[in-house]
Amino acid sequence: MFDTLGVLILVVVIALFGFLATRAWKLKNALLKWGGVVITGLLTLIPTALLVLGLIGFYKLNGRHNNPVTDIQVAGTPAQIARGEKLAQICVSCHTSDGQLPLSGTNFAAKFDFPPLGTLYAPNLTPTGDITDWSDGEVIRAIREGVHKNGRSLLIMPAENFRNLSDDDVQALVAYLRSQPATGGPTPTNQFNLLGAVFNNLSDFRTAQQPVGSVTAPQPGTPEYGKYMVDVIGCRSCHGDQLQGKVDNGQPGPPPGPNLTQIVPQWTEEQFMTFFNTGQLPDGSTVPILTLPSGFTEPIMPWPEVRAVASDDELKAMYAYLHGLPPVEGPAK
């Protein structure tokens, strides 16, 4: 991934203004000399800084990781496929254009109205898509560790959440991916431009994680299992590491969510279940709808996706975990 044309244009701009700066330095008139040096000097330094940031960004984007690949063959039993289909609901927002299975991929940058940073696609994960020639171990590594088959980091992949998936659940997800109806073909290649590389250097779209060993889920129905579901679904991405809430800092990413340690303990289990079944809060209000210029809409708090992923028992376990949290001051500043 490299923007040769963009880099060459920036090098030409740097050379041009650098040349003009040397010409200005030779002027006899002091006002013209120093005015010219300052202006052309700034016009040289700014693109030079952008070039350095961009080159570092491309270096990071093309870096490779040597996370080991597990030698495993997923059985693909009906029970695994059924469980995997539930878990795949976590992925529909990014990997579909309409929020419905199968996970046939979409133009991610266009869907979420990215600035003009290049092309960024969420890949087609059906049997005719990008993972058709991947081993099950390579798919598991991608899900839990955010590492592509070729070793580079995946982009905007919530591996920090999916690394919590148990061995049974991640294998179930792979079983479902293999069982989907074949839809479309390989996804177009991602290609960031120079601006995208600079943006990556400053914000970092890369998601590679440290290798994950064996993971066992807690006993179903317990608060510990509720924590497991909270971690896998990725509630902390919006609500903070301690679920203490976040504020909008203007950075790209998931919308900031409120302090769950102070909200959920005030709810009854029935109110919690009603929210995830209908989107209605205890005060009778509903979650605001996020609408992007691309036409993409969903509730700011994606309760339909959580409802689709979690069974009644799993939601009740999540309530037990969240209801029992000690209050934490927030949102984080």
N, C-alpha and C positions, 0 to 999 in steps of 0.2 A: 504494500500500500504506500504509494508515493506520488506526489503531485509534481512531476518534472516541469511542466509548463509554468505552474505557479511559482516554483522556486527560481526558474530561469528569469521570469519577469521581475521578481523581486531583486535578484542579483543585478540585473540591468539598471533598475531604478537606483539601487545603492551606488553602483559605479557612476551613473550619470550625476547624481547629486554630490558624490565625493569629488568628481572632477570639477563641478561648479564651485565647490568649497575651496579647492586649491586655486581656482581662477580668482575667486573673490579675495583670497589672501594676498594676491599680488597687486590689487588695486592701490593707487596712490591716495585717493580720497579716503580719509579715516572713517567717515560716516558710512560710505558705501562699502568699504572694506569690512568693518566690524558688523554692519547690518547684514551684509551678504554672507559672512562666515557663520553668524548665528543662525540665520534662516536655513542656509544649505546644510549646515552642520546638523541641525535638528532633523531636516528632511533626509539626512543620511543615517542618523542614529536610530530613528524610529523604525524604518524598514529593516535595519540591521537587527534590532531587538526582535522584531517579528520573525525574521528569518531564523535566528537562533532558537526562539521558542518553538517555531514550526519544525525545525530539524530534530529537536529533542522530542517533540510530540510524535513525529514519524518513527523515531527510534523506539519509543515506548510502544507504539501501535504494532510494530513489527517484531517486538521481542518474543522470545520463545521460552516455554516452561517445560521442565522435564518431569512433571508429575507422573508417577507410574500409572500404568493402565492395568486394571484388574482383569485377570483371565477368567471370564465368567460367561455362561450361556444362560440367558433367562428362559425359564420353562414356558412362559406364555400360557398359563392355565386360565380357564374362564374366570376364576376368582381373582387372579392377578389383573386381568384385563378390566374387570369391573371396578376394582379398586383404583387402577391407573386412570380410568376414565374420569373418576371423581377428582383425582389429584390434578388431572390435565386442565381442569377448569381454572386453576391458578394462572395458566398460560394463555388463555384466550384473548386477553386484552392486547397482548403484544404480538401474538403469532397468528392472529386472524384479522380479517378486515371487517367482519360483522359480529364479532364476539361469540361465534358459534363454532363448535367442533365440526370438522377436523381442523388440526393445526396446520393449515396449508400455507402459512406465511403471509406477510404483507409489507408494503412500503412503510416502514416504521417512521422514518423522518417526515414523510408527507402526512401520515396519519396524525402524528403528534405535533405537527407544525414546527419542526425544527428550523432554526435559521439556516441560511445557505452554506452549510458546512460540507456538502458532498452528498453521496448516496449512502443510506443505511437501511438495510432490510432485515426484518425478523425472518429467519429462514423457514422454509417449508419442511415440516417434521413428519410428513406422511411418507409411506414407503417409496414413493417416486421422487422424494425431495432430497435434501442435502445429506441426510444420514443413511441413505440406502446402502452405502459401502462401508459404514462404520461398524466396528464390533460393538457388542453390548457393553463391554468395559469402557470403550471410548465414549459412548453415549452417557454412561453413568458419570464418567469423569467430567464431561461437559456440563451435566446438570448440577453436580455437587461442587465442582471446583472451577467452573467457568473457563475451561481450557479446550480449545478446538482440537480436532484430530491431528492437525499439523503442529500443535504445540503453542500457537499464539493464544493470547487472551481473547475470550469472547467479549463483546461490547454490550453494555447495558443489560447484562444477564444477572438476575438476582441470586447468584450462587452463594452469597453470604447468608441467604435464607435457606436455599435448597441444600446446603451442606448439612443441615439438620435432619434431612430425610433419613429415615431408618433404612437399613439394607432391604427389608421387605418392601417398603413403600417405593424406594427408587427403582427396584426391579419391577414392581407393578407398573410404574409409570413407563418404563421401557417397553414392557409387554403391551401396553395400550398403544404407544407410538407405533410399534410394529404392526398392530392389528387395524389401524385406521384405513379407511378406503384410500386407495392411491389417488392423489389429487395433484394436478399440475406437474411441474418439474423442478429442477434445481433453481434456487433463488439467484437473482442477479448479484454480481459481485459488489461488495461494499467498497466504496472509494471515497475517502476523505480528501478534500482539497486542503490547501495550505492553511486557510482559516480554521478548518476543522482540526488540523493537527495542532495549531496554537491553542484552540479551545480544549482539546484533549489534554494538552500539557498543563493547562490551568485547572481544569475540572476533573479530568481523568475518567473516560468512559470504560476503561478496562476493568474487568471483574474477576480476574484469576485469583483463586484462593490457594492456601496451603493444602497439601494432600489430606484427604479424609480417610480415616480408618473405618473399622466396622462400627455401625451405629445401630443401637437397639431402642425401639420406642418404649416409653413407660407403659405401665398397665393401663389399658383403656378405662375410661370413666373416672380417672383420678385427676386432681388438680395438676399433677405433674404431666399427665397426658394433655391437659388443656394448654399448659405452657409449650409442650411440643408442637401442638397445632398452631399456636400463636407465632412461634418461631418459624415454622415452615411456611405459613401463609404470608409472613413478612410484615406483621403489624408494627414492628419496631422501625421499619423504613419510614413510616409516616409519623408514628407516635413517639419516637425517641428510644434510645437504648434501654431506658428504665420505664418506658411507656409514660413518661412524664410530660409528653407533649412537645411540639416544636413550634417555632415561629417562622414566618416566611422571610428568608434571608435573600430572596431574589435569585438564588441559584437554581439551575434546572434540576428536575428530579420530582419525586412523588410530592403531592401537596402536603403541607404540614397538618398534623392531626392534633386533637386536644389531649389533655391529661387524663388517661384512662385510670390512673391510680386514684383519682378523686371523683371520677364520674361513675364508673361501673359499680363501686361499692354502694352507691346510692340507689341502684336499680335492683328490682326483684328479678329472679330468674325468668318469670313470665314476661316482664318488660324487655329483657334481653332477647328472649326468643321472638317476641313480637317484632322487635327492630329488625332482626335478620330474616324474618319471614315477610315483612311488609315495607320496611324502610321507615316506619313511623317511630319517632322518639317518644319517650314517656310524656312529654308536654304536648303531644299531638302534632308537632311539626315534623317535617321530613327533611332529609339530607338535600342540600343544594345540588343542582345538576351542573357538571362541568361541560361546557360547549366550546369546542375549538372551531376556528375558521374552516378547517378541513371537513367539518360536518360530524366529527367524532363527538359523541356524548356519552357520559356515564356519571353516576352519582360521585361526588367528590370522595365520599367514603364508599368504596365498591362493595356494599353489602350483598348485592346479588351474587357476586363471584364467591364471596365467603360462604354464602348459603349453599351454593352449588357444590363447593368443595367439601363442606363439613356436614356430617349427619347430625340428627338431633342430639344423639349422645355426645358427639364431639363438641357441639356448640355448648352443651351443658357443662362439659369438662372445661371448656374455655371460660365460661362464666365462673365456675368454681375457682379457677386460677386467678382471674382478674378481680373477682370480688374479694379475694383474700389478700390482695396486695396491700402493703402498708402505703399510706399516702406519701407521695414525693412532691416537693415543691416544683412548680413548672408554670408555663413551658420554659424549656431551656433557652437561655439568651445566647 
